[in-house]
Amino acid sequence: VGGLGADTLDVGDDSDVLVYNSLDSDPTLFNATDTTSIGTAIDAGVYDRIVGFSGLGSEGGDTIQLSSGIVSTLDSISTSVQTTDLSENVLVAGQPGLFVFESDGSSYLIYDANGDSTSGDDSQIIAQLESVSGIEALNLNDDFTII
């Protein structure tokens, strides 16, 4: 979105496209199995903050565009928004994936390098969608595109 490092972007009222061509080279890596690990990564603050994101889970609004080097297909993105410990893998095992975790009134885009959200210290928060909450499922064909 704003280059490497933690950026803050206010997207306003228009339908914006936020592009991620690569991941940060020095992220906070963690195992996404439990809310404690995710909470520690949230507290570290090494991710982008997107203010004013609209339309998550519904038609219209803003879109996150991901390079195929991050995730290869929309099938690599979990449609269920997570709110509790991840006792089961929510991704396609064996390929990098992305899921959304809601905490304290915001949604966090979490990337996992091995496609297993329950193993390995290879998850990282890409972005916080500030004040986006109450979403149960993503609309993959509207919320995300792969380039």
C-alpha positions in Angstrom: 0.0 0.0 0.0 2.5 2.6 1.1 5.7 0.7 0.5 7.6 -1.3 3.0 7.0 -0.7 6.7 4.0 0.2 8.7 1.9 2.8 6.9 -1.5 4.5 7.7 -3.8 5.1 4.8 -7.2 6.9 5.0 -9.2 5.7 2.0 -12.2 8.0 2.4 -15.6 7.4 0.9 -14.8 6.3 -2.7 -14.4 2.7 -3.9 -10.6 2.4 -3.6 -8.2 -0.4 -4.7 -5.4 -1.0 -2.3 -2.5 -2.8 -3.9 0.0 -5.2 -2.2 2.8 -6.2 -4.6 5.0 -7.7 -1.8 5.1 -8.3 1.9 7.3 -6.5 4.4 10.8 -7.8 4.6 11.0 -7.5 8.4 7.6 -8.6 9.8 6.6 -9.8 13.2 6.2 -13.6 12.6 4.0 -15.7 14.8 2.0 -19.0 15.0 -1.6 -18.0 14.4 -3.1 -20.9 16.4 -4.2 -18.8 19.4 -5.6 -15.4 20.1 -2.7 -14.7 22.5 -0.1 -15.0 19.7 -2.3 -12.9 17.3 -2.8 -10.3 20.1 1.0 -10.1 20.6 1.5 -9.5 16.9 -1.3 -6.9 16.9 0.4 -5.1 19.8 3.7 -5.1 17.9 2.1 -2.8 15.3 4.2 -3.9 12.4 1.5 -3.7 9.7 -0.4 -1.2 7.6 -3.4 0.6 9.1 -6.3 1.3 6.7 -8.8 3.8 7.9 -12.2 4.1 6.2 -12.2 0.7 4.4 -15.8 -0.1 3.4 -17.7 -3.0 1.9 -15.9 -5.9 3.4 -18.1 -9.0 3.0 -20.6 -7.3 0.7 -20.9 -6.0 -2.8 -19.3 -2.7 -3.6 -16.8 -0.7 -1.6 -13.1 -1.0 -1.4 -10.9 -3.8 -2.8 -7.6 -5.3 -1.7 -5.5 -6.3 -4.7 -2.8 -8.9 -4.0 0.2 -9.9 -6.1 0.1 -13.6 -7.2 3.5 -13.8 -5.4 1.6 -13.3 -2.1 -1.3 -15.7 -2.8 -1.7 -17.4 -6.1 -5.5 -17.6 -6.3 -8.7 -16.4 -4.5 -9.0 -20.0 -3.3 -6.0 -19.3 -1.0 -8.1 -16.8 1.0 -10.4 -18.1 3.8 -14.0 -16.8 3.5 -14.7 -17.1 7.2 -13.7 -14.3 9.5 -12.0 -15.7 12.6 -12.7 -14.4 16.1 -11.4 -17.2 18.4 -8.5 -19.6 18.7 -7.8 -21.6 15.5 -8.1 -25.2 16.5 -8.3 -26.3 12.8 -6.5 -25.0 9.7 -8.6 -22.4 7.9 -6.5 -22.3 4.8 -5.5 -24.6 1.9 -2.6 -26.6 3.3 0.6 -26.4 1.4 0.1 -23.0 -0.3 0.5 -19.5 1.1 -2.9 -18.1 2.2 -4.7 -15.3 3.9 -7.4 -15.0 6.5 -9.2 -12.3 8.4 -9.2 -12.1 12.2 -11.4 -9.7 14.1 -10.2 -8.2 17.4 -11.3 -5.2 19.4 -13.5 -3.7 16.7 -11.0 -4.0 13.8 -10.3 -6.7 11.2 -6.7 -7.9 10.5 -5.5 -9.4 7.3 -3.2 -12.3 8.2 -0.9 -14.0 5.8 0.4 -17.5 6.4 3.4 -18.7 4.4 2.8 -22.5 4.6 -1.0 -22.5 4.3 -1.5 -24.0 7.7 -2.8 -21.5 10.2 -2.2 -23.9 13.1 1.6 -24.6 12.6 4.8 -22.8 12.2 5.9 -19.3 13.1 5.2 -18.1 9.6 2.1 -15.9 9.9 2.2 -12.1 9.7 -0.3 -9.3 9.8 -0.5 -7.4 6.6 -3.0 -4.8 7.5 -5.5 -3.6 10.1 -8.9 -2.5 8.7 -9.6 -0.1 11.4 -13.2 -0.1 12.8 -14.3 -2.9 10.4 -16.1 -5.5 12.5 -19.1 -7.7 12.7 -18.3 -9.3 9.3 -18.9 -13.1 9.3 -17.8 -13.9 5.8 -15.8 -12.3 3.0 -17.0 -11.8 -0.6 -13.9 -13.0 -2.3 -14.9 -11.8 -5.8 -15.5 -8.3 -4.5 -13.2 -7.9 -1.5 -10.0 -9.2 -3.2 -8.4 -9.5 -6.6 -5.2 -11.3 -7.6 -2.8 -9.6 -10.1 
